Amino acid sequence: MLVDEYDKPILDVIDQPEMATENRDYLRGFYGIIKDSARDVRFVFVTGVSMFSRVSLFSGLNNLRNISLDPEFATICGYIDSDLDTVFASELPGLDRSEIRE
């Protein structure tokens, strides 16, 4: 199962705390359903730009592994070196390339 941009329903209304809380609670229920279906779901891959560890969004799931900064998964969770030369080149003049990689 792929859940892309899991945080979008919250980020879209982050300036509306009540709506953000409602969306968070709805998503928590959704992830609870995934947990209840564990025997039928072998793998869940979740993407997003934020880590909502403080709002217990994923409390319904267990055995989560954050691979965001794991070098083994760098090419699927981040930018590859050629992206720096093509996509971001105009934003990077004068910056230390080794610091960017780190």
One Martini backbone bead per residue (centre of mass of N, CA, C, O) as a GRO file, in nm:
protein
  102
    1MET     BB    1   0.097   0.036   0.022
    2LEU     BB    2   0.029   0.378  -0.079
    3VAL     BB    3   0.106   0.687   0.096
    4ASP     BB    4   0.069   1.000  -0.032
    5GLU     BB    5   0.089   1.272   0.140
    6TYR     BB    6  -0.021   1.239   0.446
    7ASP     BB    7   0.000   1.565   0.535
    8LYS     BB    8  -0.190   1.745   0.357
    9PRO     BB    9  -0.461   1.765   0.529
   10ILE     BB   10  -0.303   1.938   0.744
   11LEU     BB   11  -0.138   2.157   0.590
   12ASP     BB   12  -0.387   2.296   0.446
   13VAL     BB   13  -0.497   2.367   0.775
   14ILE     BB   14  -0.282   2.484   0.984
   15ASP     BB   15  -0.448   2.772   1.027
   16GLN     BB   16  -0.683   2.551   1.130
   17PRO     BB   17  -0.694   2.379   1.410
   18GLU     BB   18  -0.968   2.229   1.398
   19MET     BB   19  -0.930   2.101   1.116
   20ALA     BB   20  -0.659   1.964   1.172
   21THR     BB   21  -0.773   1.780   1.393
   22GLU     BB   22  -0.984   1.637   1.223
   23ASN     BB   23  -0.788   1.521   1.015
   24ARG     BB   24  -0.612   1.367   1.210
   25ASP     BB   25  -0.835   1.182   1.324
   26TYR     BB   26  -0.909   1.053   1.057
   27LEU     BB   27  -0.628   0.936   0.994
   28ARG     BB   28  -0.603   0.761   1.244
   29GLY     BB   29  -0.836   0.576   1.157
   30PHE     BB   30  -0.711   0.479   0.895
   31TYR     BB   31  -0.456   0.346   1.029
   32GLY     BB   32  -0.623   0.152   1.200
   33ILE     BB   33  -0.732  -0.012   0.961
   34ILE     BB   34  -0.464  -0.112   0.865
   35LYS     BB   35  -0.392  -0.265   1.122
   36ASP     BB   36  -0.650  -0.453   1.111
   37SER     BB   37  -0.521  -0.553   0.809
   38ALA     BB   38  -0.239  -0.700   0.842
   39ARG     BB   39  -0.291  -0.983   0.700
   40ASP     BB   40  -0.333  -0.815   0.405
   41VAL     BB   41  -0.075  -0.634   0.474
   42ARG     BB   42   0.267  -0.617   0.397
   43PHE     BB   43   0.302  -0.306   0.286
   44VAL     BB   44   0.392   0.034   0.388
   45PHE     BB   45   0.412   0.348   0.211
   46VAL     BB   46   0.514   0.667   0.340
   47THR     BB   47   0.456   1.004   0.247
   48GLY     BB   48   0.626   1.322   0.328
   49VAL     BB   49   0.730   1.642   0.482
   50SER     BB   50   0.632   1.549   0.768
   51MET     BB   51   0.664   1.506   1.126
   52PHE     BB   52   0.397   1.367   1.341
   53SER     BB   53   0.492   1.265   1.640
   54ARG     BB   54   0.307   1.453   1.845
   55VAL     BB   55   0.005   1.345   1.722
   56SER     BB   56  -0.038   1.035   1.690
   57LEU     BB   57  -0.106   0.938   1.392
   58PHE     BB   58   0.048   0.633   1.420
   59SER     BB   59  -0.073   0.468   1.667
   60GLY     BB   60  -0.206   0.232   1.489
   61LEU     BB   61   0.086   0.175   1.426
   62ASN     BB   62   0.349  -0.056   1.374
   63ASN     BB   63   0.666  -0.102   1.271
   64LEU     BB   64   0.812   0.156   1.213
   65ARG     BB   65   1.027   0.302   0.948
   66ASN     BB   66   1.260   0.551   0.915
   67ILE     BB   67   1.419   0.633   0.584
   68SER     BB   68   1.496   0.931   0.517
   69LEU     BB   69   1.828   0.911   0.630
   70ASP     BB   70   1.896   0.655   0.475
   71PRO     BB   71   2.139   0.575   0.254
   72GLU     BB   72   1.997   0.325   0.119
   73PHE     BB   73   1.736   0.545   0.042
   74ALA     BB   74   1.821   0.815  -0.103
   75THR     BB   75   1.689   0.784  -0.403
   76ILE     BB   76   1.376   0.779  -0.271
   77CYS     BB   77   1.408   1.024  -0.026
   78GLY     BB   78   1.554   1.222  -0.230
   79TYR     BB   79   1.833   1.360  -0.364
   80ILE     BB   80   2.032   1.358  -0.627
   81ASP     BB   81   2.313   1.481  -0.757
   82SER     BB   82   2.187   1.565  -1.036
   83ASP     BB   83   1.975   1.759  -0.913
   84LEU     BB   84   2.174   1.983  -0.837
   85ASP     BB   85   2.249   2.044  -1.148
   86THR     BB   86   1.945   2.087  -1.250
   87VAL     BB   87   1.716   2.186  -1.045
   88PHE     BB   88   1.923   2.361  -0.821
   89ALA     BB   89   2.152   2.539  -0.943
   90SER     BB   90   2.036   2.839  -0.904
   91GLU     BB   91   2.042   2.800  -0.569
   92LEU     BB   92   2.381   2.710  -0.521
   93PRO     BB   93   2.566   2.933  -0.536
   94GLY     BB   94   2.844   2.911  -0.309
   95LEU     BB   95   2.795   2.633  -0.206
   96ASP     BB   96   2.871   2.358  -0.021
   97ARG     BB   97   2.854   2.045  -0.146
   98SER     BB   98   2.916   1.868   0.108
   99GLU     BB   99   2.695   1.994   0.286
  100ILE     BB  100   2.458   1.919   0.112
  101ARG     BB  101   2.497   1.612   0.122
  102GLU     BB  102   2.479   1.601   0.443
   0.00000   0.00000   0.00000
